[in-house]
Amino acid sequence: MTQEKLAEKADLSVKFISMIESNPKRNISIQSLAKIAAALNIPLATLISKEDDLKDQRPYTKMLMDVLEKMPQEVSESFSMNFLEEYQDF
């Protein structure tokens, strides 16, 4: 995806997207990160997790996250909500 397309989908400026790419250690608000995650159709956690955190996940947890990411958002949200309601006492 181009910077222009991402900026448009996230309702952010192209200059801002460019600054993030050129300086990944730059402080970014959670609201901006949430807009970018939504524009990329990925969970916000993907943007804020360290790669090492993702590597250390349990294998089935990682597989579940991969499946949830591939589902349409409304299906993923519904499935997650039902699962959490069922297993909230754990």
ZASEVO-850362 format. One line per 2 residues: number of its first residue (from 0); their letters; for each residue z, x, y of C-alpha. Coordinates in Angstrom, 1 decimal, padded with zeros to 4 digits, m for minus. Layout:
<recs>
NUM> A> Z:X:Y; ...
</recs>
This chain:
<recs>
0> MT> 000.0:000.0:000.0; m000.8:001.3:003.4
2> QE> 001.8:001.8:006.1; 000.0:m000.8:008.2
4> KL> 000.2:m003.4:005.4; 003.8:m002.6:004.6
6> AE> 004.7:m002.8:008.3; 003.0:m006.2:008.5
8> KA> 004.6:m007.6:005.4; 008.0:m006.3:006.4
10> DL> 007.7:m007.4:010.0; 008.4:m003.8:011.1
12> SV> 006.3:m001.4:013.2; 003.9:001.0:011.7
14> KF> 005.6:003.8:013.7; 009.0:002.9:012.1
16> IS> 007.5:003.0:008.6; 005.8:006.3:009.4
18> MI> 009.1:007.7:010.6; 010.8:006.7:007.4
20> ES> 008.2:008.4:005.3; 008.3:011.6:007.3
22> NP> 012.1:011.7:007.4; 013.5:010.0:004.3
24> KR> 017.1:011.1:005.2; 016.9:009.1:008.4
26> NI> 019.6:006.4:008.7; 018.0:002.9:008.3
28> SI> 019.8:m000.4:008.7; 020.3:m002.5:005.6
30> QS> 018.3:m005.3:007.2; 015.3:m003.0:007.5
32> LA> 015.7:m001.9:004.0; 015.9:m005.5:002.8
34> KI> 012.7:m006.3:004.7; 011.0:m003.4:003.0
36> AA> 012.2:m004.3:m000.4; 011.1:m007.9:000.0
38> AL> 007.7:m006.7:001.2; 007.4:m004.4:m001.8
40> NI> 008.7:m007.2:m004.1; 011.4:m004.9:m005.5
42> PL> 015.2:m005.2:m005.6; 017.0:m003.7:m002.6
44> AT> 019.1:m001.6:m005.1; 015.9:000.3:m006.1
46> LI> 015.7:001.6:m002.5; 019.3:002.5:m002.1
48> SK> 020.0:003.9:m005.6; 019.8:007.6:m006.3
50> ED> 017.3:008.4:m009.0; 020.1:009.9:m011.1
52> DL> 021.9:006.6:m010.9; 019.0:004.9:m012.5
54> KD> 018.7:007.6:m015.2; 022.3:007.1:m016.2
56> QR> 022.0:003.4:m016.9; 022.4:002.1:m020.4
58> PY> 019.0:001.8:m022.0; 019.1:m002.0:m022.5
60> TK> 020.4:m002.5:m018.9; 017.4:m000.5:m017.7
62> ML> 015.0:m002.5:m019.9; 016.5:m005.7:m018.6
64> MD> 016.1:m004.5:m015.0; 012.5:m003.7:m015.7
66> VL> 011.8:m007.1:m017.1; 013.6:m008.8:m014.2
68> EK> 011.5:m006.8:m011.7; 008.2:m007.9:m013.4
70> MP> 009.1:m011.6:m013.4; 008.2:m013.8:m010.4
72> QE> 011.0:m013.7:m008.0; 012.0:m017.4:m008.4
74> VS> 012.1:m017.0:m012.2; 014.1:m013.7:m012.0
76> ES> 016.6:m015.3:m009.5; 017.0:m018.4:m011.7
78> FS> 017.5:m016.4:m014.9; 020.0:m014.1:m013.2
80> MN> 022.0:m017.0:m011.7; 022.2:m018.7:m015.1
82> FL> 023.2:m015.5:m016.8; 025.9:m014.8:m014.2
84> EE> 027.3:m018.3:m014.5; 027.5:m018.0:m018.3
86> YQ> 029.1:m014.6:m018.3; 031.1:m014.4:m015.1
88> DF> 034.4:m013.9:m016.9; 033.4:m010.5:m018.4
</recs>
